[in-house]
Amino acid sequence: MHTQSETAVEAAFLNVQNAAKYMGISVNTLYVWRHRRQGPPSFRMGPGGRVMYRRDLLDAWLSEQQQADSRSNPALNPLNNAPRQRERRRAA
């Protein structure tokens, strides 16, 4: 049976499999991102050096990704900007 403190730790930290499931992506994608130093921040924990993710940092990273996407952030959508007039070229 889990104690309350063990449950809190499990809720705060996710292994690769649980982080992938939480984000709705494959485990392989997380490994590739980690290898390329992309994706959410991760770290090694414990004597075995298991790769772990903090749930709060996963949430923050996902939020950053959403804000950087023009479909989710109207301020970045190029269709919301007024058209710019072209500069006329001068004859040489």
Secondary structure per residue as TSV (DSSP state, phi and psi in degrees):
chain	resnum	aa	ss	phi	psi
A	1	M	-	360.0	138.6
A	2	H	-	-82.5	140.5
A	3	T	-	-83.5	167.5
A	4	Q	H	-63.3	-38.2
A	5	S	H	-69.7	-35.3
A	6	E	H	-64.8	-39.9
A	7	T	H	-64.9	-38.9
A	8	A	H	-64.9	-40.0
A	9	V	H	-65.9	-44.2
A	10	E	H	-61.5	-34.6
A	11	A	H	-73.6	-29.7
A	12	A	H	-85.9	-29.6
A	13	F	E	-122.8	136.6
A	14	L	E	-123.0	138.9
A	15	N	E	-77.3	178.6
A	16	V	H	-59.8	-44.3
A	17	Q	H	-63.1	-46.1
A	18	N	H	-70.9	-34.4
A	19	A	H	-66.1	-41.9
A	20	A	H	-62.7	-44.0
A	21	K	H	-63.8	-42.0
A	22	Y	H	-60.5	-38.3
A	23	M	H	-89.7	-10.8
A	24	G	T	75.8	31.8
A	25	I	S	-127.7	174.1
A	26	S	-	-83.3	156.7
A	27	V	H	-60.8	-39.6
A	28	N	H	-60.3	-39.3
A	29	T	H	-60.3	-43.6
A	30	L	H	-62.2	-41.5
A	31	Y	H	-64.2	-41.5
A	32	V	H	-64.2	-46.3
A	33	W	H	-59.3	-42.8
A	34	R	H	-63.3	-43.5
A	35	H	H	-62.0	-39.0
A	36	R	T	-85.8	1.2
A	37	R	T	58.6	42.4
A	38	Q	-	-116.9	-179.3
A	39	G	S	76.3	-170.1
A	40	P	S	-69.8	152.8
A	41	P	-	-66.1	141.1
A	42	S	-	-137.0	170.4
A	43	F	E	-155.8	166.3
A	44	R	E	-98.2	136.3
A	45	M	E	-126.1	139.2
A	46	G	T	80.5	175.2
A	47	P	T	-64.2	-30.7
A	48	G	T	-80.5	-11.1
A	49	G	T	68.1	38.8
A	50	R	E	-65.1	136.7
A	51	V	E	-74.8	129.3
A	52	M	E	-132.0	158.4
A	53	Y	E	-129.6	138.7
A	54	R	E	-85.2	130.5
A	55	R	H	-59.4	-40.6
A	56	D	H	-65.5	-33.7
A	57	L	H	-74.8	-31.8
A	58	L	H	-62.2	-46.1
A	59	D	H	-61.3	-42.8
A	60	A	H	-65.2	-42.4
A	61	W	H	-64.5	-42.9
A	62	L	H	-62.5	-39.5
A	63	S	H	-63.9	-41.2
A	64	E	H	-61.7	-40.9
A	65	Q	H	-63.9	-39.5
A	66	Q	H	-65.8	-41.4
A	67	Q	H	-69.3	-26.2
A	68	A	H	-83.6	-8.0
A	69	D	-	-93.8	125.3
A	70	S	T	-65.3	-21.6
A	71	R	T	-75.3	-26.0
A	72	S	T	-97.3	-22.6
A	73	N	-	-117.6	103.3
A	74	P	G	-56.3	-28.4
A	75	A	G	-65.8	-24.3
A	76	L	G	-96.4	-5.7
A	77	N	-	-74.9	117.9
A	78	P	G	-63.9	-20.9
A	79	L	G	-73.4	-15.6
A	80	N	G	-86.3	-7.9
A	81	N	S	-90.5	145.5
A	82	A	-	-68.5	143.9
A	83	P	-	-64.4	141.9
A	84	R	-	-94.6	145.3
A	85	Q	-	-82.9	142.7
A	86	R	-	-74.2	147.8
A	87	E	-	-81.3	139.9
A	88	R	-	-79.0	138.1
A	89	R	-	-83.3	140.0
A	90	R	-	-91.9	141.5
A	91	A	-	-70.6	138.8
A	92	A	-	-81.3	360.0
